[in-house]
Amino acid sequence: MSPTPLAQQPEVYRHGRFNHGRRPMNATHITSLFPDVDPATLSIVTILDHFYEGIMITDTEGTILYFNSAQAKIDDLSPEYAIGRRVTDIYHVDEGISPTLQCIRTGKSVDNLACFYRTHLGKVVNSLHNVYPIFAGARLVGTICFVRDYSTIERNFDSVSSAQNRVSLQTLSIDSRDRKQKDLKNGTRFTFSDIIGTYPDLVQAVESAKLSSNSPSPLMLFGETGTGKELFAQSIHNNSHRRAKQYVAINCAAIPENLLEGILFGTSRGAFTGAIDKQGLFERANGGTLLLDEINSMPIGLQAKLLRVLQERKIRRIGSLNETRIELKIISTVNEEPHQSIARGALRPDLFYRLGVVFIRIPPLRERAEDLEPLICHFLQKTNAILNKRVNAISEAVMNRFHRYEWPGNVRELEHVIEGALNLVGNLKIIEASHISPHVISPAPTSGAAPRPSIGTPRNGQRGRVNIVFPPSPGRPSAPAEEGKGLLERQAENEVNSIEGALSETAGNAAGAARLLGMSPQLLHYKLKKYGIDRKRFKKGGQRSS
């Protein structure tokens, strides 16, 4: 006998008011869910409202019968909207991927399935799904799905089935809101709220930038190309008391030397043929902020004149005898380690010491594995609005490749890769490998240089695992491979031992461990998540897992 159609179900849950967040379910409520079933025969725990996890109950057709308040909060939906719809109407997934429909089809539970998707409000959800069949005797009458928000369980996330279980679910069916780009009328578009990421070094950089915003001291930002140096600079301006004044930026590498001085300091009539009285950027930014982008590309002779401006807080236009006092915040950027620029003669050491009173390093994307997914979601939303697309998912193969890619162009490259993919998806709503630039999906080997060794790629070029295996922890003697274990299991154990050994050597420092293992920090973070290794355990001499 099939479940009673929704239109015939009791009023109490047909309109989405089935007991969510008020009082525990009892036999009466269960009977209203499955009116033709003896509640005593149900194989599920009936007290649901005390759970912190999201809970969703469906019938054998995949129609949602119960949607608790925790699940509503996770998905930015009301229970009234969800109840009565099929899971495929709420979540854009096909029936082969949906864990609920998989459970209905097989009659077996789906355990510890890690998923990620974006809600219609733009919130990224990393979740852990456990779906169980509901039986009345031997008859399948529905499913119950327990959903735990990944962010609330990350510290205890030690055992997700495997990387192969991670699938990309598309966003909810409701349209995302179009968030128009800001124009703050002061030469900027960005504030600190536009900086996306939770990587500790990035968070520390943001905090340092906020603390130094109102200071008159010069500030230098160090970061590779594409890490977001100008985003930081604009945010600093908009977080200061100078926000009502003008923000002015100049790329010192993009302007010829014979023009740069006049652009910076201004000119006076008669200084040279055709010269007119014209403000320079220092005067235009007076009272506000001046960004000197790529200061290590400024001609050395001009760096000496800039040093005098910093010391005297006065500028003199070309051809003028008069000096003008200026009061402004000077922010500079460098795209290579400053001492390297000094060593090759591209940056004066005295200028570096003067401009780098506050020095902030912005970490590259390859170190920020945990920030990859929220950045992708942000760029999907932004580019969807520009190109009038509705793409809201990325295939597992592409995500795996993204986690292994070095991202030499950093966040800017990621944005361009996403934009390029959306130009090729057509009417599809998911990004596949065929839509991604070949250099990202299948990078060509670097000519004239030995490939970087990584786990599974030995230094000597022979087949097998990498020749870096750290000794076991004290009290954990090395043992031969257990008889009957497969090659993949033994290889996984060796990887875990090597990674944990490297983390022990570096006191939990992921970047240092990656260098010891000869792999990229991005790949190491991927494997930490894959094997459920918490590097924080090693910061205070923590032991490896037994």
C-alpha positions as CSV (number, residue, x, y, z in Angstrom):
1,M,0.0,0.0,0.0
2,S,1.5,3.4,-1.0
3,P,1.6,6.3,1.5
4,T,-1.4,8.6,1.7
5,P,-1.1,11.4,-0.8
6,L,-0.1,14.8,0.6
7,A,-3.5,16.4,-0.1
8,Q,-5.2,13.8,2.1
9,Q,-2.7,14.2,5.0
10,P,-3.7,15.8,8.3
11,E,-3.8,19.6,8.3
12,V,-1.2,19.8,11.0
13,Y,1.7,18.9,8.7
14,R,0.3,19.4,5.2
15,H,0.8,23.1,5.7
16,G,4.3,22.7,7.2
17,R,3.5,23.1,10.9
18,F,4.3,19.5,11.8
19,N,5.8,20.0,15.3
20,H,9.0,21.6,14.2
21,G,10.9,23.0,17.2
22,R,8.0,22.8,19.7
23,R,7.6,19.4,21.5
24,P,8.8,15.8,21.0
25,M,7.1,13.7,18.4
26,N,4.8,11.1,19.8
27,A,2.8,8.1,18.5
28,T,-0.1,10.4,17.4
29,H,2.3,12.4,15.3
30,I,3.9,9.3,13.8
31,T,0.4,8.0,13.0
32,S,-0.3,11.3,11.1
33,L,2.9,10.7,9.1
34,F,2.1,7.1,8.2
35,P,-1.6,6.6,8.9
36,D,-1.7,3.0,7.7
37,V,1.3,1.9,9.8
38,D,1.4,0.6,13.4
39,P,3.8,3.0,15.2
40,A,5.2,0.1,17.3
41,T,6.6,-1.3,14.1
42,L,8.6,1.8,13.1
43,S,12.4,1.3,13.2
44,I,13.3,4.9,14.1
45,V,13.8,6.9,17.2
46,T,10.7,9.1,17.5
47,I,12.1,12.0,19.6
48,L,13.4,14.4,17.0
49,D,12.9,17.9,18.3
50,H,15.7,17.7,20.8
51,F,18.3,17.1,18.0
52,Y,20.7,19.9,17.0
53,E,21.1,18.3,13.6
54,G,18.8,19.1,10.7
55,I,16.2,16.3,10.2
56,M,14.2,15.6,7.1
57,I,11.6,12.8,6.7
58,T,10.3,11.7,3.3
59,D,7.9,9.1,2.0
60,T,8.9,6.4,-0.6
61,E,8.4,8.9,-3.4
62,G,10.9,11.3,-2.0
63,T,8.2,13.8,-0.9
64,I,9.2,15.8,2.2
65,L,6.9,15.1,5.2
66,Y,8.9,16.6,8.0
67,F,11.5,19.4,8.0
68,N,12.7,20.5,11.4
69,S,13.8,24.0,12.4
70,A,17.5,23.1,12.5
71,Q,17.3,22.0,8.8
72,A,15.4,25.1,8.0
73,K,18.2,27.2,9.5
74,I,20.9,25.3,7.7
75,D,19.1,25.8,4.3
76,D,17.8,29.3,4.8
77,L,14.3,27.9,4.1
78,S,11.0,27.8,6.0
79,P,9.5,24.4,6.7
80,E,6.3,25.6,5.1
81,Y,8.2,26.0,1.8
82,A,9.9,22.6,2.0
83,I,7.1,20.3,3.2
84,G,5.1,18.7,0.4
85,R,7.9,19.1,-2.2
86,R,10.1,16.3,-3.5
87,V,13.8,16.5,-2.5
88,T,14.7,17.0,-6.2
89,D,12.5,20.1,-6.2
90,I,14.3,21.6,-3.3
91,Y,17.9,20.4,-4.1
92,H,19.0,20.4,-7.7
93,V,20.5,16.9,-7.7
94,D,19.8,14.0,-10.0
95,E,18.3,10.8,-8.5
96,G,21.7,9.0,-8.7
97,I,23.4,11.6,-6.4
98,S,20.6,12.4,-4.0
99,P,21.4,10.5,-0.7
100,T,17.7,10.3,0.1
101,L,16.7,8.8,-3.2
102,Q,19.6,6.5,-3.1
103,C,18.4,5.2,0.3
104,I,14.9,4.7,-1.1
105,R,16.2,2.8,-4.1
106,T,18.4,0.5,-2.2
107,G,16.7,0.2,1.1
108,K,20.1,0.7,2.8
109,S,21.5,3.5,4.9
110,V,23.8,6.1,3.5
111,D,26.5,6.8,6.1
112,N,28.7,9.8,6.6
113,L,28.3,11.4,3.1
114,A,30.1,14.7,3.0
115,C,28.4,17.3,0.8
116,F,28.7,21.0,0.0
117,Y,26.3,23.4,-1.6
118,R,25.2,27.0,-1.5
119,T,21.8,28.2,-0.3
120,H,19.7,30.7,-2.2
121,L,21.0,33.4,0.1
122,G,24.6,32.7,-0.8
123,K,25.6,30.9,2.4
124,V,28.0,28.0,1.9
125,V,26.9,24.7,3.6
126,N,29.4,22.0,4.2
127,S,27.4,19.2,5.7
128,L,27.5,15.6,6.7
129,H,24.5,13.4,5.7
130,N,23.3,10.2,7.3
131,V,20.1,8.7,5.7
132,Y,18.3,5.7,7.1
133,P,15.4,3.7,5.7
134,I,12.2,3.6,7.8
135,F,10.6,0.2,7.9
136,A,7.2,-0.9,9.2
137,G,8.0,-4.6,9.7
138,A,9.7,-5.6,6.4
139,R,8.0,-2.8,4.4
140,L,9.9,0.4,3.5
141,V,7.7,3.4,4.2
142,G,10.1,6.3,4.0
143,T,13.5,7.7,5.0
144,I,14.9,9.9,7.7
145,C,17.9,12.1,6.9
146,F,20.1,13.6,9.6
147,V,22.2,16.7,8.4
148,R,25.0,18.2,10.4
149,D,26.5,21.5,9.4
150,Y,30.2,20.9,8.7
151,S,31.2,24.1,10.4
152,T,29.8,23.0,13.7
153,I,31.5,19.6,13.7
154,E,34.8,20.3,12.0
155,R,36.8,19.8,15.2
156,N,35.3,16.3,15.6
157,F,35.4,15.5,11.9
158,D,37.8,12.6,12.2
159,S,36.0,10.0,10.0
160,V,34.3,10.8,6.9
161,S,34.1,7.8,4.6
162,S,36.6,8.8,2.0
163,A,37.3,11.5,-0.6
164,Q,35.3,9.5,-3.1
165,N,32.2,10.0,-1.0
166,R,32.4,13.8,-1.4
167,V,29.9,15.0,-4.0
168,S,28.9,18.5,-5.1
169,L,25.3,19.2,-4.6
170,Q,23.9,22.2,-6.5
171,T,22.3,25.2,-4.9
172,L,18.7,25.4,-3.8
173,S,16.2,26.1,-6.5
174,I,15.3,29.6,-5.4
175,D,17.1,32.3,-7.3
176,S,20.1,34.0,-5.6
177,R,19.8,37.7,-4.9
178,D,21.7,40.0,-7.3
179,R,24.3,41.8,-5.2
180,K,25.3,44.9,-7.1
181,Q,28.9,46.1,-6.9
182,K,29.3,49.0,-4.5
183,D,30.5,52.5,-5.6
184,L,31.6,54.3,-2.5
185,K,32.2,57.7,-4.4
186,N,35.7,58.0,-3.0
187,G,37.6,56.0,-5.7
188,T,37.0,52.7,-4.0
189,R,34.7,49.7,-4.3
190,F,35.8,47.3,-1.5
191,T,35.6,47.1,2.3
192,F,36.9,44.4,4.7
193,S,33.5,42.6,4.3
194,D,34.6,41.7,0.8
195,I,37.6,39.7,1.9
196,I,36.6,36.1,1.9
197,G,38.4,33.4,3.9
198,T,39.0,31.9,7.3
199,Y,42.6,30.8,6.9
200,P,44.4,32.0,10.1
201,D,47.2,33.9,8.3
202,L,44.6,35.8,6.3
203,V,42.5,36.5,9.3
204,Q,45.6,37.9,11.1
205,A,46.4,40.0,8.1
206,V,42.9,41.5,8.1
207,E,43.1,42.2,11.8
208,S,46.5,43.9,11.4
209,A,45.1,46.0,8.6
210,K,42.1,47.1,10.6
211,L,44.3,48.0,13.6
212,S,46.6,50.2,11.5
213,S,43.8,51.9,9.4
214,N,43.6,55.1,11.4
215,S,47.4,55.4,11.9
216,P,49.3,58.0,9.8
217,S,52.2,55.5,9.5
218,P,53.0,54.2,6.1
219,L,51.9,50.6,5.4
220,M,53.4,48.0,3.0
221,L,51.5,45.0,1.7
222,F,53.4,42.0,0.5
223,G,51.7,39.4,-1.6
224,E,52.1,37.6,-4.9
225,T,50.2,38.8,-8.0
226,G,46.5,38.2,-7.6
227,T,46.3,37.8,-3.8
228,G,44.2,40.9,-3.3
229,K,46.6,43.7,-2.3
230,E,44.4,46.5,-3.7
231,L,41.4,45.0,-2.1
232,F,43.2,45.3,1.2
233,A,44.4,48.8,0.4
234,Q,40.8,50.1,-0.4
235,S,39.5,48.3,2.7
236,I,42.1,50.1,4.9
237,H,41.0,53.4,3.5
238,N,37.3,52.7,4.1
239,N,38.0,51.6,7.6
240,S,39.7,54.9,8.5
241,H,38.6,58.4,9.3
242,R,39.9,59.3,5.8
243,R,37.0,57.4,4.2
244,A,35.3,60.6,3.1
245,K,38.4,61.8,1.3
246,Q,39.8,60.5,-2.0
247,Y,41.6,57.2,-2.5
248,V,44.1,57.4,-5.3
249,A,46.2,54.4,-6.8
250,I,49.0,54.2,-9.3
251,N,50.9,51.2,-10.6
252,C,54.5,52.2,-10.5
253,A,55.4,49.4,-13.1
254,A,52.9,50.6,-15.7
255,I,54.1,54.2,-16.3
256,P,57.4,55.2,-18.0
257,E,60.0,56.8,-15.8
258,N,59.9,60.2,-17.7
259,L,56.2,60.5,-17.0
260,L,56.0,59.0,-13.5
261,E,57.6,61.9,-11.7
262,G,55.2,64.5,-13.1
263,I,52.2,62.3,-12.4
264,L,53.2,61.9,-8.8
265,F,54.4,65.4,-8.0
266,G,52.6,67.6,-10.5
267,T,54.0,70.2,-12.9
268,S,54.3,74.0,-13.1
269,R,53.7,76.1,-16.2
270,G,57.0,76.6,-18.1
271,A,58.8,73.7,-16.5
272,F,59.3,72.2,-20.0
273,T,57.7,72.7,-23.4
274,G,54.0,72.4,-23.1
275,A,54.0,72.1,-19.3
276,I,51.0,73.5,-17.5
277,D,50.0,73.9,-13.8
278,K,48.7,70.5,-12.9
279,Q,48.2,68.7,-9.6
280,G,50.1,65.5,-9.0
281,L,48.7,62.4,-7.3
282,F,50.1,63.4,-3.9
283,E,48.0,66.6,-4.0
284,R,44.9,64.8,-5.3
285,A,45.1,62.3,-2.5
286,N,45.9,64.9,0.2
287,G,43.8,64.1,3.3
288,G,43.1,60.6,1.9
289,T,45.1,57.6,0.9
290,L,47.7,57.1,-1.9
291,L,48.5,53.5,-3.1
292,L,51.9,53.0,-4.7
293,D,51.4,49.7,-6.3
294,E,54.5,47.6,-7.0
295,I,56.9,50.1,-5.5
296,N,59.7,47.7,-6.2
297,S,59.3,48.6,-9.9
298,M,59.7,52.3,-9.4
299,P,63.0,53.8,-10.8
300,I,65.7,54.0,-8.1
301,G,66.2,57.8,-8.8
302,L,62.6,58.5,-8.1
303,Q,62.7,56.4,-5.0
304,A,65.2,58.9,-3.5
305,K,62.8,61.8,-4.1
306,L,59.9,59.8,-2.6
307,L,62.0,59.2,0.5
308,R,62.3,62.9,1.0
309,V,58.6,63.4,0.7
310,L,58.1,60.8,3.4
311,Q,60.5,62.5,5.7
312,E,59.4,66.1,5.1
313,R,55.7,65.6,4.3
314,K,56.1,68.2,1.6
315,I,56.1,68.0,-2.2
316,R,57.3,70.3,-4.9
317,R,55.8,70.3,-8.4
318,I,58.3,69.9,-11.3
319,G,59.5,73.4,-12.2
320,S,58.2,75.1,-9.0
321,L,60.0,76.6,-6.1
322,N,57.1,76.4,-3.8
323,E,56.4,73.4,-1.5
324,T,53.0,72.1,-0.5
325,R,52.4,70.3,2.8
326,I,50.6,67.1,2.5
327,E,48.9,64.9,5.0
328,L,47.8,61.5,3.8
329,K,48.1,57.7,4.3
330,I,50.7,56.1,2.0
331,I,50.2,52.4,1.3
332,S,52.7,50.6,-0.9
333,T,52.7,47.0,-2.3
334,V,55.4,44.6,-3.4
335,N,54.9,41.4,-5.2
336,E,58.1,39.8,-4.1
337,E,59.9,39.4,-0.7
338,P,61.3,43.0,-0.1
339,H,64.8,41.7,0.9
340,Q,65.0,40.0,-2.5
341,S,64.1,43.3,-4.2
342,I,66.8,45.0,-2.1
343,A,69.4,42.3,-3.0
344,R,68.9,42.7,-6.7
345,G,68.9,46.5,-6.5
346,A,65.3,47.1,-7.3
347,L,64.3,48.6,-3.9
348,R,66.3,51.1,-1.8
349,P,66.7,49.6,1.7
350,D,66.1,53.0,3.4
351,L,62.8,53.4,1.4
352,F,61.7,49.9,2.5
353,Y,62.3,50.7,6.2
354,R,60.3,54.0,5.8
355,L,57.4,52.5,3.8
356,G,57.3,49.3,5.7
357,V,56.6,50.7,9.2
358,V,53.6,48.4,9.2
359,F,54.3,45.3,7.1
360,I,51.5,42.9,6.2
361,R,51.9,39.7,4.3
362,I,48.9,38.4,2.3
363,P,49.0,34.6,2.0
364,P,48.8,33.0,-1.5
365,L,45.8,30.9,-2.4
366,R,47.8,27.6,-2.5
367,E,48.1,28.0,1.3
368,R,44.4,28.6,1.8
369,A,42.8,25.2,1.0
370,E,39.9,25.8,3.3
371,D,39.0,29.1,1.5
372,L,38.8,27.6,-1.9
373,E,35.1,26.6,-1.8
374,P,33.7,29.9,-0.4
375,L,35.7,31.8,-3.0
376,I,34.3,29.6,-5.8
377,C,30.8,30.2,-4.5
378,H,31.4,34.0,-4.4
379,F,32.7,34.1,-8.0
380,L,29.9,31.9,-9.2
381,Q,27.4,34.3,-7.8
382,K,29.2,37.3,-9.1
383,T,29.7,35.9,-12.6
384,N,26.2,34.4,-12.9
385,A,24.8,37.9,-12.5
386,I,27.2,39.3,-15.1
387,L,26.6,36.6,-17.7
388,N,23.0,35.9,-16.8
389,K,23.8,32.2,-16.0
390,R,22.4,29.9,-13.3
391,V,25.5,27.7,-12.7
392,N,25.6,26.6,-9.1
393,A,27.8,23.4,-8.8
394,I,31.2,22.0,-9.7
395,S,31.8,18.4,-10.5
396,E,33.9,16.3,-8.1
397,A,36.6,15.8,-10.7
398,V,37.0,19.6,-11.1
399,M,37.0,20.2,-7.3
400,N,39.7,17.5,-6.8
401,R,41.8,19.1,-9.5
402,F,41.3,22.6,-8.0
403,H,42.6,21.3,-4.7
404,R,45.7,19.9,-6.3
405,Y,46.4,23.0,-8.5
406,E,49.1,25.4,-7.4
407,W,47.2,28.6,-8.4
408,P,50.2,30.7,-9.4
409,G,47.8,33.6,-10.3
410,N,46.1,33.2,-6.9
411,V,42.6,34.5,-6.3
412,R,42.5,36.5,-9.5
413,E,43.3,33.4,-11.5
414,L,40.6,31.5,-9.8
415,E,38.1,34.2,-10.6
416,H,39.2,34.2,-14.3
417,V,39.0,30.4,-14.4
418,I,35.4,30.5,-13.1
419,E,34.4,33.2,-15.5
420,G,36.0,31.3,-18.4
421,A,34.1,28.2,-17.4
422,L,30.8,30.0,-17.3
423,N,31.3,31.2,-20.8
424,L,31.5,27.6,-22.0
425,V,28.8,25.8,-19.9
426,G,25.9,26.8,-22.2
427,N,22.6,25.9,-20.6
428,L,24.2,23.6,-18.0
429,K,24.1,24.3,-14.3
430,I,27.3,22.4,-13.4
431,I,30.9,23.1,-14.3
432,E,32.6,20.0,-15.7
433,A,36.3,19.4,-16.6
434,S,35.6,20.2,-20.3
435,H,34.7,23.8,-19.3
436,I,38.0,24.4,-17.4
437,S,41.2,25.8,-19.0
438,P,43.5,22.9,-20.0
439,H,46.4,24.3,-18.0
440,V,44.4,23.9,-14.8
441,I,42.9,20.5,-15.5
442,S,45.9,18.9,-17.3
443,P,49.0,21.1,-16.6
444,A,51.9,20.6,-18.9
445,P,55.2,19.5,-17.3
446,T,57.7,22.2,-16.7
447,S,60.5,22.0,-19.3
448,G,64.0,21.9,-18.0
449,A,63.0,21.3,-14.4
450,A,62.5,18.2,-12.4
451,P,58.9,17.6,-11.4
452,R,58.1,18.4,-7.8
453,P,57.9,15.2,-5.8
454,S,54.6,14.4,-4.0
455,I,53.0,11.6,-2.2
456,G,52.8,8.8,-4.7
457,T,55.6,10.2,-6.8
458,P,59.1,9.0,-5.7
459,R,62.1,11.2,-6.0
460,N,64.0,8.5,-7.9
461,G,61.4,8.3,-10.6
462,Q,60.5,4.7,-9.9
463,R,57.0,3.5,-9.5
464,G,55.8,3.4,-5.9
465,R,55.4,5.9,-3.1
466,V,57.5,8.8,-2.2
467,N,60.8,8.0,-0.4
468,I,59.9,10.0,2.7
469,V,58.7,7.9,5.5
470,F,59.1,9.3,9.0
471,P,59.8,6.9,11.9
472,P,56.9,5.9,14.0
473,S,56.0,7.8,17.2
474,P,57.5,6.5,20.5
475,G,55.5,3.5,21.7
476,R,54.3,2.8,18.2
477,P,56.7,0.2,16.8
478,S,56.9,-0.3,13.1
479,A,55.2,-3.4,11.9
480,P,55.2,-5.2,8.6
481,A,52.1,-4.8,6.4
482,E,49.2,-6.9,7.8
483,E,48.6,-10.0,5.7
484,G,45.5,-9.7,3.6
485,K,45.6,-5.9,3.4
486,G,45.3,-4.5,-0.1
487,L,47.8,-2.2,-1.8
488,L,45.5,0.9,-1.5
489,E,45.1,0.3,2.2
490,R,48.8,0.0,2.8
491,Q,49.5,3.0,0.7
492,A,47.0,5.1,2.6
493,E,48.6,4.0,5.9
494,N,52.1,5.0,4.6
495,E,50.7,8.4,3.5
496,V,49.1,9.0,7.0
497,N,52.4,8.0,8.7
498,S,54.4,10.3,6.5
499,I,52.1,13.2,6.9
500,E,51.8,12.8,10.7
501,G,55.6,12.4,10.9
502,A,56.1,15.6,9.0
503,L,53.6,17.4,11.2
504,S,55.4,16.1,14.3
505,E,58.7,17.4,12.9
506,T,57.2,20.9,12.3
507,A,55.0,21.1,15.4
508,G,51.8,21.2,13.3
509,N,53.0,23.8,10.8
510,A,51.3,22.7,7.5
511,A,53.6,24.8,5.2
512,G,56.7,23.3,6.8
513,A,55.3,19.8,6.6
514,A,54.5,20.3,3.0
515,R,58.1,21.3,2.3
516,L,59.4,18.2,4.1
517,L,57.1,16.0,2.1
518,G,57.9,17.7,-1.2
519,M,54.3,18.6,-2.0
520,S,52.2,21.8,-2.3
521,P,50.5,23.1,0.8
522,Q,47.2,22.9,-1.2
523,L,47.7,19.1,-1.7
524,L,48.6,18.6,1.9
525,H,45.5,20.3,3.1
526,Y,43.5,18.2,0.8
527,K,45.0,15.0,2.3
528,L,44.5,16.3,5.8
529,K,40.9,16.5,5.1
530,K,40.8,13.2,3.3
531,Y,42.3,11.3,6.2
532,G,40.8,13.3,9.0
533,I,44.1,14.4,10.3
534,D,43.9,17.4,12.7
535,R,47.2,19.3,12.5
536,K,46.4,21.2,15.7
537,R,47.1,18.0,17.7
538,F,50.8,18.4,16.8
539,K,51.2,22.0,17.9
540,K,51.9,21.1,21.5
541,G,53.7,17.8,21.0
542,G,50.5,15.9,20.3
543,Q,50.8,12.2,19.3
544,R,49.9,10.7,16.1
545,S,46.8,8.6,15.8
546,S,47.1,5.0,16.9
